[in-house]
Amino acid sequence: MKRILLGIIIPGFLMVASCGKEIEKTETYKINESASVIEWKGSATDHFHIGSFKVSGVLVAGADGKVKSGDFTIPISSIENFDLQDAVKQQLLDHLKSADFFNMAIHPNAKFHFTKSDRYYGKDEEAIAGANYLLTGDFTMLGQTHPISFLAKITTNKESLFVEANFKIDRTKWGMMMDSDPEKPLYIFPDVNIKLRLALIKSK
């Protein structure tokens, strides 16, 4: 009789315990590189330049769109400029790729590794409209890695996930010190404006 009771009670206990620890379903999304872009704006005291980078990578997210993990790679060779004429545009791009800025020959990629995401319910005027998550991760550039956080709007549908964000990074934190002295004739502000527009497709 005791064996019969144990045979009933133990499986029942295990079933209740497993229900209390239901595993959350996640999906992996891959960046659609042709529909995604990272735009940048660098400003000096009397002028600015704008452009973009390509980006690749994956995100793992829950059913509600909350990011669980992910990695992005940004090839420095993909840098573009939008505001200059062709005659001088290449001069700027070559300079940005040089050791004065991104040092592409030694550090061909910048990378971002997600560490966590938190739901956001505030209304920061500088953030993207509709921001609903605070994303945190490690950003690597010029061989240095530092944590960054930014507000993002994440939306999902049946097969896709979209990430939009507006934020700034201080380039000098990663050792990009060119023209960063405010006492010199050419002073480029440390903060670079970033616009993140990512379209991701669910992996099959």
URFENMO-V184904 format. One record per pair of residues at least 6 apart in sequence whose ideal C-beta (glycine too) atoms are under 8 Angstrom apart, sorted by the first residue. I is the first residue (numbers start at 1). GAP is how many residues later the second one is. D is the distance in Angstrom with one decimal. If there is no record, write none. Layout:
{{I;GAP;D} {I;GAP;D}}
This chain:
{{24;38;5.6} {24;39;7.7} {25;37;7.2} {25;38;5.9} {26;34;5.3} {26;35;6.5} {26;36;5.6} {26;37;8.0} {26;42;5.7} {27;33;7.2} {27;34;6.1} {27;35;7.9} {27;36;7.6} {27;175;5.5} {27;176;7.6} {28;30;5.9} {28;31;7.4} {28;32;5.2} {28;174;7.3} {28;175;4.4} {29;29;6.4} {29;30;4.9} {29;31;7.6} {29;32;6.4} {29;131;7.6} {29;132;4.6} {29;171;3.6} {29;172;6.4} {29;173;5.6} {29;174;6.7} {30;27;7.8} {30;28;5.1} {30;170;6.2} {30;171;5.8} {30;173;5.4} {31;24;6.2} {31;25;5.5} {31;26;5.2} {31;27;7.0} {31;28;7.9} {31;41;7.3} {31;167;5.9} {31;168;7.4} {31;169;5.3} {32;167;4.6} {32;168;6.5} {32;169;5.3} {33;21;6.1} {33;22;7.1} {33;23;5.5} {35;164;4.1} {36;18;7.7} {36;19;5.6} {36;161;6.4} {36;162;4.6} {36;163;5.3} {36;164;7.8} {37;15;5.0} {37;16;7.4} {37;17;7.2} {37;18;7.2} {37;160;5.2} {38;14;6.3} {38;15;4.5} {38;16;7.7} {38;17;5.3} {38;36;6.3} {38;156;6.6} {38;157;7.3} {38;158;5.8} {38;159;7.7} {39;11;6.9} {39;12;7.2} {39;13;4.9} {39;155;7.2} {39;156;4.0} {39;158;7.2} {40;10;6.9} {40;11;5.7} {40;12;6.8} {40;13;7.0} {40;152;5.7} {40;153;6.8} {40;154;6.0} {40;155;7.8} {41;7;5.9} {41;8;7.3} {41;9;4.8} {41;151;6.9} {41;152;4.0} {42;6;6.4} {42;7;5.4} {42;8;8.0} {42;146;6.3} {42;147;7.6} {42;150;5.3} {42;151;7.9} {43;145;7.2} {43;146;5.1} {43;148;8.0} {43;150;7.7} {44;135;7.4} {44;142;6.4} {44;143;6.2} {44;144;4.9} {44;145;6.9} {45;142;5.4} {45;144;8.0} {48;35;7.8} {49;32;6.1} {49;34;5.7} {49;35;7.1} {49;43;6.5} {50;31;7.3} {50;32;5.0} {50;33;5.3} {51;28;6.2} {51;29;4.8} {51;30;4.2} {51;31;5.5} {51;32;7.8} {52;26;7.9} {52;27;7.5} {52;28;4.8} {52;30;7.3} {53;21;5.0} {53;22;7.3} {53;23;7.6} {53;25;5.3} {53;26;5.7} {53;27;7.6} {53;57;7.9} {54;20;7.3} {54;21;6.1} {54;24;3.8} {55;17;5.5} {55;18;7.1} {55;19;5.3} {55;143;6.9} {56;16;7.2} {56;17;5.2} {56;19;7.9} {57;13;6.5} {57;14;5.1} {57;15;3.9} {57;16;5.6} {57;55;7.9} {58;12;5.9} {58;13;6.6} {58;142;7.7} {58;145;7.4} {59;8;5.6} {59;10;7.5} {59;11;3.7} {59;55;7.3} {59;102;6.6} {59;104;7.6} {59;141;5.9} {60;7;7.3} {60;8;4.7} {60;9;4.7} {60;10;6.0} {61;6;5.2} {61;7;6.1} {61;93;7.7} {61;95;7.3} {61;100;6.0} {62;6;6.3} {64;92;7.9} {65;68;7.7} {65;89;4.6} {65;90;6.7} {65;91;4.4} {65;96;6.5} {66;51;5.5} {66;53;7.2} {66;67;7.0} {66;88;7.8} {67;47;5.7} {67;50;4.2} {67;66;7.1} {67;68;6.4} {67;87;7.0} {68;49;7.7} {69;45;5.7} {70;43;7.7} {70;44;4.4} {71;40;6.8} {71;41;7.1} {71;42;5.3} {71;43;7.2} {72;39;6.6} {72;40;4.4} {73;36;5.4} {73;37;7.8} {73;38;5.5} {74;35;6.3} {74;36;4.3} {74;37;7.0} {74;38;7.5} {75;33;6.7} {75;34;5.7} {76;21;6.3} {76;26;4.8} {76;28;4.4} {76;31;7.2} {76;32;5.8} {76;33;6.5} {76;34;6.6} {77;20;7.3} {77;27;6.4} {77;31;6.7} {79;14;6.0} {79;17;5.9} {79;18;6.8} {79;23;7.6} {80;13;7.6} {81;8;5.1} {81;11;5.6} {81;12;5.9} {84;8;6.0} {95;6;6.8} {96;6;6.0} {97;7;4.3} {98;6;7.7} {99;6;7.6} {99;7;7.8} {100;78;4.5} {101;75;5.9} {101;77;5.8} {102;8;7.8} {102;39;7.6} {102;40;7.0} {102;74;7.5} {103;39;6.1} {106;37;7.4} {107;34;7.1} {107;35;5.3} {107;36;5.6} {110;29;7.2} {110;30;6.4} {110;31;4.4} {111;28;7.4} {111;29;4.5} {111;30;8.0} {112;25;5.4} {112;26;7.2} {112;27;5.1} {112;28;7.5} {112;36;8.0} {113;24;5.3} {113;25;4.7} {113;27;7.7} {114;21;6.6} {114;22;7.4} {114;23;4.3} {115;21;5.3} {115;22;5.0} {115;23;6.4} {115;32;7.4} {116;19;8.0} {116;20;5.0} {116;21;7.9} {117;16;5.1} {117;17;6.9} {117;18;5.1} {117;19;7.1} {118;15;6.8} {118;16;4.7} {118;18;7.7} {119;13;6.7} {119;14;6.3} {119;15;7.9} {120;11;5.7} {120;12;5.7} {120;13;5.5} {120;14;4.8} {120;31;5.9} {121;11;7.8} {122;9;7.9} {124;7;6.7} {124;27;5.9} {126;40;7.1} {127;24;3.9} {127;38;7.6} {127;39;6.4} {127;40;7.6} {128;23;6.8} {128;24;6.7} {128;25;4.9} {128;36;5.0} {128;37;5.4} {128;38;4.9} {129;24;7.3} {130;23;4.5} {131;20;4.0} {131;21;6.1} {131;22;5.2} {131;34;7.6} {132;20;7.7} {132;21;5.9} {132;22;6.2} {133;18;7.2} {133;19;5.2} {133;20;7.7} {133;21;5.2} {134;15;6.0} {134;16;7.5} {134;17;5.8} {134;18;7.7} {135;14;6.7} {135;15;5.9} {135;16;7.7} {135;17;5.1} {135;30;7.4} {136;11;6.6} {136;12;7.4} {136;13;4.4} {137;10;7.1} {137;11;6.7} {137;12;8.0} {138;7;5.1} {138;8;7.2} {138;9;5.6} {138;10;7.8} {139;6;7.0} {139;7;6.2} {139;8;7.5} {139;9;4.9} {139;30;7.1} {139;35;7.8} {141;33;4.5} {141;35;7.6} {142;32;5.0} {142;33;5.2} {142;34;6.3} {143;32;8.0} {144;29;7.9} {144;30;4.8} {144;31;5.8} {146;27;5.7} {146;28;6.6} {148;19;7.9} {148;21;6.3} {150;15;5.3} {150;17;3.7} {150;44;8.0} {150;46;7.9} {151;14;6.6} {151;16;7.0} {152;11;5.6} {152;12;6.5} {152;13;4.0} {152;44;7.1} {153;9;7.9} {153;10;7.4} {153;11;4.6} {153;12;7.1} {154;7;6.9} {154;8;7.0} {154;9;5.5} {155;6;7.4} {155;7;4.9} {156;6;7.5} {159;42;6.4} {159;43;4.9} {160;39;6.6} {160;40;6.5} {160;41;5.8} {160;42;6.8} {161;39;4.5} {161;41;7.5} {162;36;6.8} {162;37;5.7} {162;38;7.2} {163;33;6.2} {163;34;7.9} {163;35;4.2} {163;37;7.3} {164;32;6.4} {164;33;5.8} {164;34;7.6} {165;29;7.5} {165;30;7.4} {165;31;4.1} {166;27;7.4} {166;28;7.2} {166;29;5.5} {166;30;7.7} {167;26;8.0} {167;27;5.5} {167;29;7.7} {168;23;4.5} {168;24;6.5} {168;25;5.6} {168;26;6.7} {169;22;7.2} {169;23;5.6} {169;25;6.3} {170;20;4.7} {170;21;5.8} {170;22;7.9} {171;9;7.9} {171;19;5.9} {171;20;7.7} {171;21;5.4} {172;8;5.4} {172;18;4.7} {178;10;7.1} {179;7;4.9} {179;8;6.2} {179;9;4.3} {180;7;7.5} {180;8;6.5} {180;10;6.0} {181;6;6.7}}
